[in-house]
């Protein structure tokens, strides 16, 4: 009898198992695929590994600005892919090592009762179940994966760089791949049905990345239905219009676990409609971010272990990070959403053109926006487009989460010359 069985060994399930172990629970982890889930194998890690190679190539191409002649630089896409695969293998070994004292079963799990899970030919008994099965790319009614139409999974394992690439979906995934393959020399067209790239992101930032994309030769078509396009004109078509939870084959319908369009409905404590079954990560259909999945999973395990004094999963100050060039990051409420909510705000803004370190790096495109409540002076959100945005947002995540006031963040002394001092400069 286990205290807890975790189904899914992605970033949510892996962190849940580690937390359960630390809390002294007898735990078993199950996954039908590889350790690390989507994040390690088809998402965050391989994508960012390829993006780093593309960024390196871009830097080399403009090395003459730094007084260096590197005009001989050539892309070896095979070696780029080998490097990506090596990083995945190394991190997978690290995960395996950290799980060495836990029971791990590689197989397909079906929940046959609220205390029993069948994996292949064996039945496991457990007091609690945590479902963390992740998500998968979705298709459109008239566009299915196959032939030249591929998903964000398949594009990570291409053997060759496509001469022309059509990207359907201008969200985070679409924009990251647009920048990546444009840097590698592909002729990229990106299509988004909404009025802006990165729907939901700060409008000014969306306009900025669109401008920079077009400057690089990326064709951007917003407010456009993909059905109107001629697919024949492109070598490859990347369809990335969203993801759906992997809940179809778990047997949840027979257990009375409430679902909504495949998403597992959970309460504030991550419990499903069956009291001893919890869920975390993409399968809950909330924020589909690896770090949010980890946050949910850790809280779920804490609640399973405590039994009574439970913690609410109520921290919504989750940073969003987009690894385009330049990078984009945000936390809390942005200017557009604050205005929709009729919040009386003050907007602070600083352009990286005025940053000494940004100029030293040769990356001075972009800006920082910090949003405060005009009445309370509390910092309620921030958006960044520019160098190291995904690292800088950590400082502002602390500020928003800790409910700091502008006056308090102003009093912090940042080192010079650094990119982080731009945060202080924003508030001057």
BELDA-V230561 format. One record per residue. N is the residue number from 1. RES is the residue in three letters. PHI is phi in degrees with one decimal (none if undefined). PSI is psi as a letter, one per 30 degrees, with the letter a starting at -180 (none if undefined). NEAR is the number of other ideal C-beta (glycine too) atoms within 12 Angstrom. Layout:
BEGIN
n=N res=RES phi=PHI psi=PSI near=NEAR
n=N res=RES phi=PHI psi=PSI near=NEAR
END
This chain:
BEGIN
n=1 res=UNK phi=none psi=k near=17
n=2 res=UNK phi=-93.4 psi=l near=31
n=3 res=UNK phi=-74.9 psi=e near=29
n=4 res=UNK phi=-149.3 psi=k near=44
n=5 res=UNK phi=-115.7 psi=k near=47
n=6 res=UNK phi=-105.5 psi=k near=51
n=7 res=UNK phi=-103.1 psi=j near=52
n=8 res=UNK phi=113.5 psi=j near=48
n=9 res=UNK phi=-110.2 psi=h near=46
n=10 res=UNK phi=-81.6 psi=a near=48
n=11 res=UNK phi=-65.6 psi=e near=40
n=12 res=UNK phi=-70.0 psi=e near=52
n=13 res=UNK phi=-63.9 psi=e near=55
n=14 res=UNK phi=-60.1 psi=e near=46
n=15 res=UNK phi=-69.0 psi=e near=40
n=16 res=UNK phi=-63.7 psi=e near=50
n=17 res=UNK phi=-63.4 psi=e near=47
n=18 res=UNK phi=-63.2 psi=e near=30
n=19 res=UNK phi=-66.6 psi=e near=34
n=20 res=UNK phi=-61.5 psi=e near=40
n=21 res=UNK phi=-61.0 psi=e near=28
n=22 res=UNK phi=-64.2 psi=e near=18
n=23 res=UNK phi=-85.4 psi=g near=23
n=24 res=UNK phi=85.0 psi=g near=13
n=25 res=UNK phi=-84.2 psi=k near=32
n=26 res=UNK phi=-83.9 psi=j near=24
n=27 res=UNK phi=-127.7 psi=k near=41
n=28 res=UNK phi=-127.4 psi=k near=38
n=29 res=UNK phi=-112.6 psi=k near=50
n=30 res=UNK phi=-126.2 psi=k near=43
n=31 res=UNK phi=-154.8 psi=k near=39
n=32 res=UNK phi=-82.8 psi=f near=26
n=33 res=UNK phi=-115.5 psi=a near=26
n=34 res=UNK phi=-81.5 psi=l near=27
n=35 res=UNK phi=-58.5 psi=k near=35
n=36 res=UNK phi=101.2 psi=f near=38
n=37 res=UNK phi=59.2 psi=a near=43
n=38 res=UNK phi=-62.2 psi=e near=44
n=39 res=UNK phi=-53.9 psi=e near=38
n=40 res=UNK phi=-80.0 psi=e near=37
n=41 res=UNK phi=-99.8 psi=e near=33
n=42 res=UNK phi=-133.4 psi=g near=31
n=43 res=UNK phi=-134.7 psi=c near=38
n=44 res=UNK phi=-49.1 psi=e near=35
n=45 res=UNK phi=-71.1 psi=e near=34
n=46 res=UNK phi=-62.8 psi=e near=39
n=47 res=UNK phi=-62.1 psi=e near=39
n=48 res=UNK phi=-70.9 psi=f near=31
n=49 res=UNK phi=-64.3 psi=e near=30
n=50 res=UNK phi=-66.6 psi=e near=39
n=51 res=UNK phi=-63.1 psi=e near=35
n=52 res=UNK phi=-65.3 psi=e near=24
n=53 res=UNK phi=-64.2 psi=e near=31
n=54 res=UNK phi=-64.2 psi=e near=36
n=55 res=UNK phi=-66.1 psi=e near=30
n=56 res=UNK phi=-60.4 psi=e near=24
n=57 res=UNK phi=-64.9 psi=e near=30
n=58 res=UNK phi=-62.3 psi=e near=28
n=59 res=UNK phi=-64.9 psi=e near=23
n=60 res=UNK phi=-63.2 psi=e near=22
n=61 res=UNK phi=-64.5 psi=f near=25
n=62 res=UNK phi=-107.1 psi=g near=22
n=63 res=UNK phi=-63.8 psi=f near=18
n=64 res=UNK phi=-61.5 psi=f near=14
n=65 res=UNK phi=-65.5 psi=f near=18
n=66 res=UNK phi=-100.1 psi=g near=16
n=67 res=UNK phi=81.7 psi=g near=9
n=68 res=UNK phi=-123.9 psi=k near=15
n=69 res=UNK phi=-97.3 psi=j near=13
n=70 res=UNK phi=-127.2 psi=h near=18
n=71 res=UNK phi=-66.4 psi=f near=11
n=72 res=UNK phi=-81.8 psi=f near=9
n=73 res=UNK phi=-59.7 psi=k near=19
n=74 res=UNK phi=-131.3 psi=k near=15
n=75 res=UNK phi=-87.8 psi=k near=23
n=76 res=UNK phi=-114.4 psi=j near=15
n=77 res=UNK phi=-64.9 psi=e near=25
n=78 res=UNK phi=-62.4 psi=e near=17
n=79 res=UNK phi=-68.8 psi=e near=16
n=80 res=UNK phi=-61.8 psi=e near=33
n=81 res=UNK phi=-67.7 psi=e near=25
n=82 res=UNK phi=-63.1 psi=e near=18
n=83 res=UNK phi=-62.9 psi=e near=23
n=84 res=UNK phi=-58.1 psi=e near=31
n=85 res=UNK phi=-64.1 psi=e near=22
n=86 res=UNK phi=-65.1 psi=e near=17
n=87 res=UNK phi=-62.4 psi=e near=26
n=88 res=UNK phi=-61.3 psi=e near=33
n=89 res=UNK phi=-61.6 psi=e near=22
n=90 res=UNK phi=-64.8 psi=e near=18
n=91 res=UNK phi=-69.0 psi=e near=28
n=92 res=UNK phi=-63.6 psi=e near=27
n=93 res=UNK phi=-63.9 psi=e near=18
n=94 res=UNK phi=-63.8 psi=e near=19
n=95 res=UNK phi=-64.0 psi=e near=32
n=96 res=UNK phi=-60.4 psi=e near=24
n=97 res=UNK phi=-64.3 psi=e near=16
n=98 res=UNK phi=-70.6 psi=f near=23
n=99 res=UNK phi=-100.6 psi=g near=31
n=100 res=UNK phi=-61.2 psi=f near=16
n=101 res=UNK phi=-94.2 psi=g near=17
n=102 res=UNK phi=-108.3 psi=l near=32
n=103 res=UNK phi=-78.3 psi=k near=26
n=104 res=UNK phi=-124.0 psi=k near=31
n=105 res=UNK phi=-119.7 psi=k near=30
n=106 res=UNK phi=-92.5 psi=j near=19
n=107 res=UNK phi=-176.6 psi=l near=21
n=108 res=UNK phi=-87.7 psi=k near=24
n=109 res=UNK phi=-100.3 psi=k near=39
n=110 res=UNK phi=-128.7 psi=k near=30
n=111 res=UNK phi=-84.3 psi=j near=38
n=112 res=UNK phi=-98.7 psi=f near=21
n=113 res=UNK phi=-158.2 psi=l near=22
n=114 res=UNK phi=-72.0 psi=f near=27
n=115 res=UNK phi=-129.1 psi=g near=23
n=116 res=UNK phi=-134.4 psi=k near=24
n=117 res=UNK phi=-130.1 psi=k near=37
n=118 res=UNK phi=-96.9 psi=k near=24
n=119 res=UNK phi=-123.5 psi=j near=29
n=120 res=UNK phi=56.0 psi=c near=15
n=121 res=UNK phi=-107.3 psi=g near=10
n=122 res=UNK phi=-126.0 psi=l near=19
n=123 res=UNK phi=-113.4 psi=k near=20
n=124 res=UNK phi=-101.6 psi=k near=34
n=125 res=UNK phi=-107.3 psi=k near=22
n=126 res=UNK phi=-152.5 psi=l near=36
n=127 res=UNK phi=-80.5 psi=e near=27
n=128 res=UNK phi=-134.2 psi=l near=41
n=129 res=UNK phi=-127.7 psi=k near=51
n=130 res=UNK phi=-120.1 psi=j near=56
n=131 res=UNK phi=-95.3 psi=k near=52
n=132 res=UNK phi=-142.8 psi=h near=52
n=133 res=UNK phi=-89.6 psi=g near=44
n=134 res=UNK phi=73.9 psi=a near=46
n=135 res=UNK phi=-146.5 psi=l near=40
n=136 res=UNK phi=-141.1 psi=l near=29
n=137 res=UNK phi=-64.4 psi=k near=35
n=138 res=UNK phi=-104.8 psi=l near=26
n=139 res=UNK phi=-102.2 psi=l near=23
n=140 res=UNK phi=-106.5 psi=l near=22
n=141 res=UNK phi=-54.6 psi=e near=10
n=142 res=UNK phi=-103.1 psi=g near=15
n=143 res=UNK phi=-132.0 psi=j near=28
n=144 res=UNK phi=-116.2 psi=l near=17
n=145 res=UNK phi=-68.9 psi=k near=24
n=146 res=UNK phi=147.8 psi=k near=13
n=147 res=UNK phi=66.2 psi=b near=15
n=148 res=UNK phi=-83.5 psi=f near=24
n=149 res=UNK phi=-89.7 psi=j near=30
n=150 res=UNK phi=-124.4 psi=l near=31
n=151 res=UNK phi=-99.6 psi=l near=36
n=152 res=UNK phi=-68.0 psi=f near=38
n=153 res=UNK phi=-72.0 psi=e near=27
n=154 res=UNK phi=-70.4 psi=e near=24
n=155 res=UNK phi=-66.4 psi=f near=40
n=156 res=UNK phi=-72.0 psi=f near=35
n=157 res=UNK phi=-116.4 psi=g near=23
n=158 res=UNK phi=-62.4 psi=k near=28
n=159 res=UNK phi=-86.5 psi=f near=14
n=160 res=UNK phi=-134.0 psi=l near=20
n=161 res=UNK phi=-78.2 psi=k near=29
n=162 res=UNK phi=-68.8 psi=k near=29
n=163 res=UNK phi=-67.9 psi=e near=16
n=164 res=UNK phi=-132.8 psi=k near=26
n=165 res=UNK phi=-136.6 psi=k near=39
n=166 res=UNK phi=-100.4 psi=k near=41
n=167 res=UNK phi=-112.5 psi=j near=47
n=168 res=UNK phi=-99.7 psi=j near=44
n=169 res=UNK phi=118.2 psi=j near=38
n=170 res=UNK phi=-102.6 psi=h near=45
n=171 res=UNK phi=-83.0 psi=a near=38
n=172 res=UNK phi=-59.3 psi=e near=40
n=173 res=UNK phi=-63.2 psi=e near=41
n=174 res=UNK phi=-61.9 psi=e near=46
n=175 res=UNK phi=-69.1 psi=e near=46
n=176 res=UNK phi=-64.0 psi=e near=44
n=177 res=UNK phi=-71.8 psi=f near=48
n=178 res=UNK phi=-62.1 psi=e near=48
n=179 res=UNK phi=-64.8 psi=e near=43
n=180 res=UNK phi=-60.3 psi=e near=47
n=181 res=UNK phi=-77.6 psi=f near=44
n=182 res=UNK phi=-64.6 psi=e near=36
n=183 res=UNK phi=-63.6 psi=e near=34
n=184 res=UNK phi=-81.2 psi=f near=34
n=185 res=UNK phi=106.3 psi=g near=24
n=186 res=UNK phi=-71.2 psi=k near=34
n=187 res=UNK phi=-84.2 psi=j near=24
n=188 res=UNK phi=-108.0 psi=k near=40
n=189 res=UNK phi=-122.7 psi=k near=37
n=190 res=UNK phi=-119.6 psi=k near=46
n=191 res=UNK phi=-121.4 psi=k near=39
n=192 res=UNK phi=-132.9 psi=k near=36
n=193 res=UNK phi=-72.2 psi=f near=25
n=194 res=UNK phi=-79.0 psi=l near=22
n=195 res=UNK phi=-76.9 psi=f near=19
n=196 res=UNK phi=-141.6 psi=l near=29
n=197 res=UNK phi=-64.8 psi=l near=44
n=198 res=UNK phi=49.5 psi=i near=40
n=199 res=UNK phi=-53.1 psi=k near=24
n=200 res=UNK phi=94.7 psi=f near=25
n=201 res=UNK phi=-79.7 psi=l near=36
n=202 res=UNK phi=-49.4 psi=k near=41
n=203 res=UNK phi=-60.5 psi=e near=26
n=204 res=UNK phi=-66.7 psi=e near=28
n=205 res=UNK phi=-69.6 psi=e near=40
n=206 res=UNK phi=-61.3 psi=e near=35
n=207 res=UNK phi=-65.5 psi=e near=22
n=208 res=UNK phi=-64.4 psi=e near=34
n=209 res=UNK phi=-68.2 psi=e near=46
n=210 res=UNK phi=-63.6 psi=e near=33
n=211 res=UNK phi=-60.8 psi=e near=20
n=212 res=UNK phi=-68.9 psi=e near=29
n=213 res=UNK phi=-59.7 psi=e near=39
n=214 res=UNK phi=-62.8 psi=e near=21
n=215 res=UNK phi=-63.3 psi=e near=17
n=216 res=UNK phi=-86.1 psi=f near=30
n=217 res=UNK phi=96.3 psi=g near=20
n=218 res=UNK phi=-78.9 psi=k near=35
n=219 res=UNK phi=-84.2 psi=k near=28
n=220 res=UNK phi=-115.6 psi=k near=34
n=221 res=UNK phi=-124.5 psi=j near=30
n=222 res=UNK phi=-92.8 psi=l near=29
n=223 res=UNK phi=53.7 psi=h near=17
n=224 res=UNK phi=-128.1 psi=k near=24
n=225 res=UNK phi=-87.0 psi=k near=17
n=226 res=UNK phi=-59.7 psi=f near=32
n=227 res=UNK phi=-64.1 psi=f near=14
n=228 res=UNK phi=-86.3 psi=f near=13
n=229 res=UNK phi=-93.0 psi=l near=24
n=230 res=UNK phi=-96.4 psi=j near=13
n=231 res=UNK phi=-66.3 psi=f near=27
n=232 res=UNK phi=-63.0 psi=f near=12
n=233 res=UNK phi=-75.6 psi=f near=16
n=234 res=UNK phi=-121.4 psi=k near=30
n=235 res=UNK phi=-67.3 psi=e near=25
n=236 res=UNK phi=-137.9 psi=l near=32
n=237 res=UNK phi=-126.2 psi=j near=39
n=238 res=UNK phi=-95.4 psi=j near=44
n=239 res=UNK phi=-100.5 psi=j near=40
n=240 res=UNK phi=-138.4 psi=i near=42
n=241 res=UNK phi=-111.9 psi=g near=33
n=242 res=UNK phi=135.9 psi=l near=28
n=243 res=UNK phi=-134.0 psi=l near=32
n=244 res=UNK phi=-127.6 psi=k near=24
n=245 res=UNK phi=-63.2 psi=k near=38
n=246 res=UNK phi=-88.9 psi=i near=38
n=247 res=UNK phi=-108.5 psi=g near=37
n=248 res=UNK phi=-64.9 psi=e near=20
n=249 res=UNK phi=-113.6 psi=g near=19
n=250 res=UNK phi=-90.3 psi=f near=35
n=251 res=UNK phi=83.8 psi=g near=26
n=252 res=UNK phi=-68.6 psi=e near=35
n=253 res=UNK phi=-61.8 psi=e near=18
n=254 res=UNK phi=-77.5 psi=f near=15
n=255 res=UNK phi=-91.7 psi=f near=27
n=256 res=UNK phi=85.9 psi=g near=17
n=257 res=UNK phi=-78.7 psi=k near=33
n=258 res=UNK phi=-72.0 psi=k near=22
n=259 res=UNK phi=-124.2 psi=l near=28
n=260 res=UNK phi=-138.7 psi=j near=19
n=261 res=UNK phi=52.6 psi=h near=15
n=262 res=UNK phi=87.6 psi=f near=27
n=263 res=UNK phi=-80.2 psi=k near=28
n=264 res=UNK phi=-82.1 psi=k near=46
n=265 res=UNK phi=-80.0 psi=k near=28
n=266 res=UNK phi=-126.4 psi=l near=36
n=267 res=UNK phi=-88.5 psi=a near=23
n=268 res=UNK phi=-64.5 psi=f near=20
n=269 res=UNK phi=-105.5 psi=g near=26
n=270 res=UNK phi=76.0 psi=g near=41
n=271 res=UNK phi=-83.3 psi=k near=34
n=272 res=UNK phi=-85.3 psi=a near=34
n=273 res=UNK phi=-69.4 psi=f near=21
n=274 res=UNK phi=-101.6 psi=j near=28
n=275 res=UNK phi=-53.1 psi=e near=23
n=276 res=UNK phi=-99.3 psi=g near=28
n=277 res=UNK phi=-113.5 psi=k near=41
n=278 res=UNK phi=-112.9 psi=l near=49
n=279 res=UNK phi=-145.7 psi=l near=51
n=280 res=UNK phi=-152.3 psi=l near=50
n=281 res=UNK phi=88.4 psi=a near=52
n=282 res=UNK phi=-56.9 psi=e near=41
n=283 res=UNK phi=-67.2 psi=f near=47
n=284 res=UNK phi=-86.5 psi=f near=44
n=285 res=UNK phi=71.0 psi=g near=29
n=286 res=UNK phi=-89.9 psi=b near=28
n=287 res=UNK phi=-76.0 psi=j near=28
n=288 res=UNK phi=-88.1 psi=i near=36
n=289 res=UNK phi=-130.4 psi=k near=33
n=290 res=UNK phi=-59.8 psi=e near=38
n=291 res=UNK phi=-70.8 psi=e near=28
n=292 res=UNK phi=-72.1 psi=e near=32
n=293 res=UNK phi=-60.2 psi=e near=44
n=294 res=UNK phi=-63.2 psi=e near=32
n=295 res=UNK phi=-60.2 psi=e near=34
n=296 res=UNK phi=-60.1 psi=e near=48
n=297 res=UNK phi=-62.6 psi=e near=48
n=298 res=UNK phi=-63.2 psi=e near=36
n=299 res=UNK phi=-65.9 psi=e near=36
n=300 res=UNK phi=-59.1 psi=e near=49
n=301 res=UNK phi=-66.2 psi=e near=43
n=302 res=UNK phi=-58.1 psi=e near=31
n=303 res=UNK phi=-69.8 psi=e near=35
n=304 res=UNK phi=-64.4 psi=e near=39
n=305 res=UNK phi=-72.0 psi=e near=29
n=306 res=UNK phi=-78.4 psi=e near=16
n=307 res=UNK phi=80.8 psi=e near=17
n=308 res=UNK phi=-116.6 psi=d near=10
n=309 res=UNK phi=-79.1 psi=i near=10
n=310 res=UNK phi=-87.6 psi=l near=22
n=311 res=UNK phi=-106.4 psi=k near=22
n=312 res=UNK phi=-81.9 psi=k near=19
n=313 res=UNK phi=-86.6 psi=i near=32
n=314 res=UNK phi=-114.5 psi=g near=17
n=315 res=UNK phi=-85.5 psi=j near=23
n=316 res=UNK phi=-100.6 psi=g near=23
n=317 res=UNK phi=-85.7 psi=i near=29
n=318 res=UNK phi=-101.7 psi=k near=29
n=319 res=UNK phi=-67.5 psi=k near=36
n=320 res=UNK phi=-105.8 psi=k near=36
n=321 res=UNK phi=-127.0 psi=k near=33
n=322 res=UNK phi=-124.4 psi=k near=42
n=323 res=UNK phi=-93.7 psi=h near=35
n=324 res=UNK phi=-83.6 psi=a near=48
n=325 res=UNK phi=-126.0 psi=j near=37
n=326 res=UNK phi=-77.4 psi=l near=38
n=327 res=UNK phi=-71.3 psi=l near=40
n=328 res=UNK phi=-129.8 psi=k near=46
n=329 res=UNK phi=-151.4 psi=l near=40
n=330 res=UNK phi=-152.2 psi=l near=42
n=331 res=UNK phi=-153.2 psi=l near=41
n=332 res=UNK phi=70.4 psi=b near=38
n=333 res=UNK phi=-96.1 psi=k near=30
n=334 res=UNK phi=-94.1 psi=l near=36
n=335 res=UNK phi=-59.8 psi=e near=30
n=336 res=UNK phi=-63.2 psi=e near=28
n=337 res=UNK phi=-69.6 psi=e near=21
n=338 res=UNK phi=-62.1 psi=e near=27
n=339 res=UNK phi=-67.8 psi=e near=17
n=340 res=UNK phi=-62.3 psi=e near=13
n=341 res=UNK phi=-88.3 psi=g near=16
n=342 res=UNK phi=58.1 psi=h near=9
n=343 res=UNK phi=-84.5 psi=k near=24
n=344 res=UNK phi=-76.9 psi=j near=17
n=345 res=UNK phi=-117.3 psi=l near=31
n=346 res=UNK phi=-121.4 psi=k near=25
n=347 res=UNK phi=-107.5 psi=k near=31
n=348 res=UNK phi=-105.8 psi=k near=32
n=349 res=UNK phi=-140.8 psi=k near=30
n=350 res=UNK phi=-140.3 psi=k near=31
n=351 res=UNK phi=-91.8 psi=k near=23
n=352 res=UNK phi=-66.2 psi=f near=36
n=353 res=UNK phi=-58.9 psi=f near=19
n=354 res=UNK phi=-91.6 psi=g near=22
n=355 res=UNK phi=-93.2 psi=k near=35
n=356 res=UNK phi=-61.3 psi=e near=19
n=357 res=UNK phi=-67.8 psi=e near=25
n=358 res=UNK phi=-61.4 psi=e near=33
n=359 res=UNK phi=-69.8 psi=e near=21
n=360 res=UNK phi=-61.4 psi=e near=17
n=361 res=UNK phi=-76.6 psi=f near=25
n=362 res=UNK phi=73.6 psi=g near=22
n=363 res=UNK phi=-132.8 psi=i near=29
n=364 res=UNK phi=-107.6 psi=g near=24
n=365 res=UNK phi=-83.2 psi=k near=30
n=366 res=UNK phi=119.0 psi=a near=38
n=367 res=UNK phi=-160.9 psi=l near=36
n=368 res=UNK phi=-115.3 psi=k near=48
n=369 res=UNK phi=-123.8 psi=k near=45
n=370 res=UNK phi=-118.9 psi=k near=46
n=371 res=UNK phi=-109.4 psi=k near=40
n=372 res=UNK phi=-123.7 psi=l near=36
n=373 res=UNK phi=-77.3 psi=j near=25
n=374 res=UNK phi=-59.2 psi=e near=19
n=375 res=UNK phi=-78.8 psi=e near=12
n=376 res=UNK phi=-96.4 psi=f near=18
n=377 res=UNK phi=71.8 psi=g near=23
n=378 res=UNK phi=-76.9 psi=k near=28
n=379 res=UNK phi=-77.4 psi=k near=40
n=380 res=UNK phi=-115.4 psi=f near=39
n=381 res=UNK phi=-177.0 psi=l near=42
n=382 res=UNK phi=-158.9 psi=k near=49
n=383 res=UNK phi=-136.8 psi=k near=48
n=384 res=UNK phi=-135.2 psi=k near=52
n=385 res=UNK phi=-130.3 psi=k near=47
n=386 res=UNK phi=157.1 psi=a near=44
n=387 res=UNK phi=-62.7 psi=k near=35
n=388 res=UNK phi=55.1 psi=h near=32
n=389 res=UNK phi=-57.5 psi=e near=43
n=390 res=UNK phi=-70.3 psi=f near=33
n=391 res=UNK phi=-89.0 psi=e near=22
n=392 res=UNK phi=-62.5 psi=e near=43
n=393 res=UNK phi=-63.8 psi=f near=38
n=394 res=UNK phi=-59.8 psi=e near=25
n=395 res=UNK phi=-63.0 psi=e near=35
n=396 res=UNK phi=-75.9 psi=f near=43
n=397 res=UNK phi=-65.4 psi=e near=30
n=398 res=UNK phi=-61.1 psi=e near=22
n=399 res=UNK phi=-62.0 psi=e near=37
n=400 res=UNK phi=-69.2 psi=e near=34
n=401 res=UNK phi=-64.2 psi=e near=25
n=402 res=UNK phi=-84.2 psi=g near=18
n=403 res=UNK phi=56.6 psi=h near=20
n=404 res=UNK phi=-68.9 psi=l near=30
n=405 res=UNK phi=-92.2 psi=l near=24
n=406 res=UNK phi=-56.8 psi=e near=32
n=407 res=UNK phi=-61.3 psi=e near=15
n=408 res=UNK phi=-73.4 psi=e near=19
n=409 res=UNK phi=-68.9 psi=e near=32
n=410 res=UNK phi=-62.1 psi=e near=22
n=411 res=UNK phi=-77.9 psi=f near=13
n=412 res=UNK phi=-78.7 psi=k near=21
n=413 res=UNK phi=-96.4 psi=j near=12
n=414 res=UNK phi=-97.4 psi=k near=24
n=415 res=UNK phi=-67.6 psi=l near=14
n=416 res=UNK phi=-128.9 psi=k near=15
n=417 res=UNK phi=-91.5 psi=k near=17
n=418 res=UNK phi=-141.2 psi=l near=23
n=419 res=UNK phi=-72.3 psi=e near=39
n=420 res=UNK phi=-63.7 psi=f near=31
n=421 res=UNK phi=-65.4 psi=f near=26
n=422 res=UNK phi=-62.9 psi=f near=44
n=423 res=UNK phi=-65.6 psi=e near=42
n=424 res=UNK phi=-64.5 psi=e near=29
n=425 res=UNK phi=-65.2 psi=f near=30
n=426 res=UNK phi=-61.8 psi=e near=37
n=427 res=UNK phi=-92.1 psi=g near=33
n=428 res=UNK phi=-77.7 psi=none near=17
END
